[in-house]
Amino acid sequence: MNYVVKAFMDKTDGKVYFAGDCYDGERTEELIGLGYVQDDKPKKKTRVKKTTE
């Protein structure tokens, strides 16, 4: 499940989502990019290896 950060109305179904609601629609990636929805699975952080010369 993805959580709504800012309230918005979904243009595909016309439903209004408020902050704190769960969103599992078809536009998830687009809304995450716009900042309306927070991804429930954070991306893995990679470490940068320090090299000495």
DOZA-408774 format. One record per residue (C-alpha): residue number from 1; residue in three letters; x, y, z. Coordinates in Angstrom, 3 decimals. Layout:
% DOZA-408774
 num residuo        X        Y        Z
 NUM     ala        X        Y        Z
...
% end
This chain:
% DOZA-408774
 num residuo        X        Y        Z
   1     met    0.000    0.000    0.000
   2     asn    1.114    3.533   -0.744
   3     tyr    0.220    6.411    1.551
   4     val   -1.150    9.769    0.414
   5     val    0.995   12.728    1.472
   6     lys   -1.055   15.568   -0.106
   7     ala   -4.784   15.512   -0.842
   8     phe   -5.770   15.097   -4.506
   9     met   -8.598   13.936   -6.737
  10     asp   -7.735   11.000   -8.982
  11     lys   -8.519   11.862  -12.572
  12     thr   -9.221    8.236  -13.534
  13     asp  -11.992    7.480  -11.030
  14     gly  -12.847   10.932   -9.603
  15     lys  -12.299    9.783   -6.019
  16     val  -10.778   12.267   -3.559
  17     tyr   -7.849   10.994   -1.496
  18     phe   -6.820   12.808    1.683
  19     ala   -3.468   12.825    3.496
  20     gly   -3.046    9.551    5.380
  21     asp   -5.283    7.519    3.063
  22     cys   -3.994    4.432    1.270
  23     tyr   -3.709    4.581   -2.518
  24     asp   -3.423    1.491   -4.694
  25     gly   -4.595    2.782   -8.058
  26     glu   -3.038    2.477  -11.485
  27     arg   -1.200    5.858  -11.444
  28     thr    1.023    5.098   -8.462
  29     glu    4.400    5.808  -10.098
  30     glu    3.165    9.094  -11.592
  31     leu    1.763   10.303   -8.267
  32     ile    4.942    9.344   -6.397
  33     gly    6.900   11.455   -8.874
  34     leu    4.545   14.406   -8.357
  35     gly    4.839   14.131   -4.565
  36     tyr    1.224   13.213   -3.785
  37     val    1.904    9.629   -2.740
  38     gln    4.722    8.118   -0.672
  39     asp    6.201    4.799   -1.752
  40     asp    5.743    2.108    0.893
  41     lys    8.888    0.267   -0.198
  42     pro   11.874    2.604    0.006
  43     lys   14.600    2.119   -2.551
  44     lys   17.703    0.268   -1.457
  45     lys   20.587    2.551   -0.679
  46     thr   23.907    1.557   -2.143
  47     arg   27.199    2.295   -0.529
  48     val   30.062    3.829   -2.414
  49     lys   33.325    2.060   -1.821
  50     lys   36.190    4.322   -0.914
  51     thr   39.365    3.483   -2.729
  52     thr   42.856    4.569   -1.840
  53     glu   45.522    5.043   -4.407
% end
